[in-house]
Amino acid sequence: MSDDHTHVQEFFAARAAGWDRKFPDDGPAYATAVAELGLREGGRVLDAGCGTGRALPALRAAVGPSGVVLGADLTPAMLYEAARAGRNADGALLLTDVAALPLRPSSLDAVFAAGLIAHLPRPVENLREIARVVRPGGVLALFHPIGRAALAARQGRRLTPDDLRAEPNLRALLSEAGWRMTSYVDEDTRFLALAVLAD
C-alpha cells in the first residue's frame, strides 16, 4: 500500500466512529446533490469514497429496488460504521481503492463522490479509472456539503489559485480525464460539480 493510501486510511480510521455525529445535518445536502445526478429507476450507481455511506439512502431512493447501488471506500473502519448505521441495506459495501475498481468497463450510469477529489493521489489517473467503469454519457458528481471557502476556513487555511476544486482547475482536470463539466456550484452551503463522460 502506498504512503498516500496509508495516510488516508489512518486519517479516516481515527475519525470513523464519530464521523456521523460530527456532521449530523448533512443529510438534506446529500439528498439534493444526488437528485441532480438525474438517476432513474433501475440505474446503476457507485458512491466512490463512500465513508460512512451517508449518500447511500438517497442513491437507493433514486434508483429504486431494481437499481444497483455500490459504496466503495479504502478505510475498513468507515465501512464498518456504514454497516453499523444500517446503510449496507441501501447498497453493497466494497473495501477497495477507487484507483483500481473491481468493476467491468461501462457498467455504471453514474458515480457520486463526496469529498473524494482532495484525497486522490493522482487525480487525472484516478478520474480516468472512474471513467472506465461508467458508460458513455454517464454522470459524475463531485460534491461537498460546504463550499470551498467555508471548508478552507474550517480547516484554518486560505484558498489559493492552485486549489484543485477551483472551477478552471477542476474543468481542466476533468477534461484531461475524459469528462466534460456541465455545471459548477460553489456556495457556502455546498460544492457540486457535475460532469458527463464523453462518448
MOCORFEN-V797790 format. One record per residue. N is the residue number from 1. RES is the residue in three letters. OMEGA is omega in degrees with one decimal (999 if undefined). Layout:
n;res;omega
N;RES;OMEGA
N;RES;OMEGA
This chain:
n;res;omega
1;MET;-178.2
2;SER;176.8
3;ASP;178.5
4;ASP;-178.8
5;HIS;179.5
6;THR;179.9
7;HIS;179.8
8;VAL;179.7
9;GLN;179.8
10;GLU;-179.2
11;PHE;-175.0
12;PHE;178.0
13;ALA;-179.4
14;ALA;-175.2
15;ARG;-170.9
16;ALA;-173.3
17;ALA;-178.5
18;GLY;-172.6
19;TRP;-177.3
20;ASP;177.5
21;ARG;-179.3
22;LYS;-177.7
23;PHE;-171.8
24;PRO;-171.9
25;ASP;-175.0
26;ASP;-174.2
27;GLY;-179.8
28;PRO;178.7
29;ALA;176.6
30;TYR;-178.5
31;ALA;179.0
32;THR;179.7
33;ALA;178.3
34;VAL;-179.6
35;ALA;-178.5
36;GLU;174.7
37;LEU;-179.5
38;GLY;179.4
39;LEU;179.2
40;ARG;174.6
41;GLU;179.6
42;GLY;-179.5
43;GLY;-179.5
44;ARG;-172.1
45;VAL;176.8
46;LEU;167.6
47;ASP;-175.5
48;ALA;-173.3
49;GLY;-168.8
50;CYS;-178.9
51;GLY;-179.4
52;THR;172.4
53;GLY;-176.0
54;ARG;179.0
55;ALA;-171.9
56;LEU;178.2
57;PRO;179.2
58;ALA;177.8
59;LEU;178.3
60;ARG;178.9
61;ALA;-177.5
62;ALA;-176.3
63;VAL;177.5
64;GLY;-176.2
65;PRO;-179.8
66;SER;180.0
67;GLY;177.6
68;VAL;177.0
69;VAL;178.1
70;LEU;172.6
71;GLY;-177.8
72;ALA;176.2
73;ASP;-177.6
74;LEU;-170.8
75;THR;-178.7
76;PRO;-177.5
77;ALA;178.1
78;MET;178.3
79;LEU;175.6
80;TYR;179.7
81;GLU;176.5
82;ALA;179.4
83;ALA;179.9
84;ARG;177.6
85;ALA;178.2
86;GLY;-176.3
87;ARG;173.2
88;ASN;173.7
89;ALA;-179.4
90;ASP;-179.3
91;GLY;176.8
92;ALA;-179.1
93;LEU;-178.9
94;LEU;172.7
95;LEU;-175.4
96;THR;177.8
97;ASP;178.5
98;VAL;176.0
99;ALA;179.5
100;ALA;-174.7
101;LEU;180.0
102;PRO;-176.2
103;LEU;178.5
104;ARG;174.7
105;PRO;174.9
106;SER;-175.4
107;SER;-177.2
108;LEU;173.5
109;ASP;-174.8
110;ALA;173.2
111;VAL;175.4
112;PHE;-177.5
113;ALA;-179.7
114;ALA;176.5
115;GLY;-172.9
116;LEU;-167.2
117;ILE;-178.3
118;ALA;-176.7
119;HIS;179.1
120;LEU;-177.8
121;PRO;178.4
122;ARG;-168.9
123;PRO;-178.3
124;VAL;179.0
125;GLU;-177.2
126;ASN;176.9
127;LEU;173.7
128;ARG;178.0
129;GLU;175.6
130;ILE;178.4
131;ALA;-178.4
132;ARG;-174.1
133;VAL;-179.5
134;VAL;178.6
135;ARG;173.2
136;PRO;-176.3
137;GLY;176.9
138;GLY;-169.2
139;VAL;173.1
140;LEU;174.2
141;ALA;172.5
142;LEU;-167.5
143;PHE;165.8
144;HIS;-175.0
145;PRO;167.8
146;ILE;-178.0
147;GLY;-176.1
148;ARG;-177.3
149;ALA;179.3
150;ALA;178.5
151;LEU;178.4
152;ALA;179.1
153;ALA;178.5
154;ARG;-177.6
155;GLN;178.0
156;GLY;179.0
157;ARG;178.3
158;ARG;172.9
159;LEU;178.1
160;THR;-178.4
161;PRO;-179.2
162;ASP;177.4
163;ASP;-176.5
164;LEU;-176.3
165;ARG;173.2
166;ALA;-170.7
167;GLU;-178.1
168;PRO;179.5
169;ASN;-178.2
170;LEU;178.4
171;ARG;-179.7
172;ALA;179.3
173;LEU;178.7
174;LEU;-179.8
175;SER;180.0
176;GLU;-178.9
177;ALA;175.9
178;GLY;-179.4
179;TRP;174.2
180;ARG;-180.0
181;MET;-179.0
182;THR;175.3
183;SER;-176.8
184;TYR;177.7
185;VAL;176.8
186;ASP;-178.9
187;GLU;177.5
188;ASP;-172.4
189;THR;177.5
190;ARG;170.7
191;PHE;177.8
192;LEU;173.3
193;ALA;177.4
194;LEU;178.9
195;ALA;178.6
196;VAL;177.8
197;LEU;-179.7
198;ALA;178.3
199;ASP;999
